[in-house]
Amino acid sequence: MLQNNPELKSKIDQLWNKFWSGGISNPLTAIEQITYLLFMKRLDELDQKKQADADWTKENYTSKFEGTWIPPEYRAKLRDDDTQKETARKLADGKMYEIEKRTLRWSEFKRMQAEEMLQHVQTKVFPFLRDMNGAESNFTHHMKNAVFIIPKPQLLVEAVKTIDEIFEIMETDSDEQGQAFQDIQGDVYEMLLSEIATAGKNGQFRTPRHIIKLMAELVQPQLGHRIADPACGSGGFMLGAYQYIVTQLAVQAGAKNLKPDEDGFVRTSVSAGLTEKSQAILSQSLCGYDIDSTMVRLGLMNLMMHGIDDPKIDYKDTLSKSFIEEAQYDIVMANPPFTGSIDKGDINESLTLATTKTELLFVENIYRLLKKGGTGCVIVPQGVLFGSGGAFKKLRQLLVERCDLKAVITMPSGVFKPYAGVSTAILLFTKVWGQKDNVSKPATEHVWFYEMAADGYSLDDKRTKQDNYGDLQDVVAKYHARNPETDTDRTQKCFMVPRTEIVSEENNYDLSLSRYKEDVFEDVEYEAPGVILEKLLKAEVGEASDEALAKVQSGIVGELLELRGIIR
């Protein structure tokens, strides 16, 4: 997290301030433009690394910056006839439109003078980025309306310099601490959101990466699973699933010296077990959707910066009538919007809850998207666990009867600071019965509850890293070792509750942990009033004689009796 690296945080602040003073004050516009630059930088670095690896291993690798490139508007004019090709290339005052790709590298154009650099990036580098995956790719489709709007040459020069400095700091941290290269785009997005007072009005809270890692450890996605996030934002959950799978493949391939990160999770971005075939399978199995076109572009670039060449993120409202996917996924991980509601007339007819509250509809929608036997892991506001409305109860009934509700993990209210102080919980469930199935037997037998008190960070707005993992690793260990025969002590932070108790008339499908947790009251024995008074007097008058203490005590008692008489 940026808060734990003052130097890195200072550089991000500088970058934000440069854009603000340069005339780009809208935070989402700023982050989009910054992300384009980060993407250009990361693309060049990754390409050079792959080239170096290929040279070492003698494998074939074709650089993205090898050969020439012709912009799409001029490709359409090319014909088989050589004369027409030559004519098409020499348009607009004789300029050549067959561009050497090597000139489009970050490491090449950053050496240019300010005016030349801005024109080069605007007219060549950025159009190349939009087009580099091919005309038919998902990335190109969503990038077609993207624009590069950095207006001043000097702003671009300063931004390029600052981003180079940011990468240097992060590479140093990675080398010294042995951690995977950080999610730059996600950190920048988080920092920008923290700068604006309106953050979170559209529900776009970046999920802390350690919480995503926790949820991946609970779900344990595998290669070949179809994995989705119906409100993916910048793609954090998709990236979390990807990195978990890559790490497991590395372990299976015998990778050594994999060390836990600052949150206690073992993660690697490079796997000896990630063959070309498994990479293709993994890339095709991750799907994300978002209703914000800017976030779709940011998510696509985020995943591409982490090695997923053709990510599947689309611009769609997954709660609307136009989204018809159903029973398609093995795993759905999400942190859907908590605030706001959807137009009642546009709610998908497959969703049965009589509500417009998105926090309820998204959970039902996740159930709808899962295959039978598929697992959902979703963050919800704690009000979902105990809300008294009909839709609240119906949703909880669906989770208990049509799903095997495995766990309810409550989190402290500071997890989403500085954006919001709302108390949240993680719901983990497996779909057993379909929407149209007759439930012959409720799917849930026991529900495991865990009360997370700490997540390894301070719970104030600063979210400073602590010297421990909080409850993160304890949650993982105890969840996978849970046992209804032994997890019965409800005075502990975790325990199991039978379904029969949850559905009883008294509890009525209430899933709040406090409903079932037992408080421990310790008997405290106090000294006699006279003894306490004597100690107070000694503390007040010091080492006086017993006779002096008796006089003082007598005077106090007399005053008390006099006061008692007045009151009467």
ABEGO torsion letter per residue (X at the ends): XAAABAAAAAAAAAAAAAAAAAGBABAAAAAAAAAAAAAAAAAAAAAAAAAAAAAAAGBBBBBAABEBBBBAAAAAABBABAAAAAAAABBGGGBBABBBAAAABAAAAAABBAAAAAAAAAAAAAAAAAAAAEAABAAAAAAAABBBABABAAAAAAAAAAAAAAAAAAAAAAAAAGBBBBBAAAAAAAAAAAABAABGAAGBBBBBAAAAAAAAAAAGBBBGBBBBBABAEAGAAAAAAAAAAAAAAAAAAGBBGBBBBAAGBBBBABBAABBAAAAAAAAAABBBBBABAAAAAAAAAAAAAAGBABBBBBBBBAABAABABBGABABBBBBBBABEBBBAAABBAABABBBABAAAAAAAAAAAABBBGBBBBBBBBAAAAABABAAAAAAAAAAAAABBBABBBBBBAAAAOAABABBBBBBBBBBABBAABBBABBABABBBBBBBABAGBBABAAGBBBABAEAAAAAAAAAAABBAAABABAABABBBBBAAAAABAAAGGBABAAAABBBBBBBBBBBBAAAAAAAAAAAAAEBBBAAAAAAAAAAAAAAAAAAAAAAX
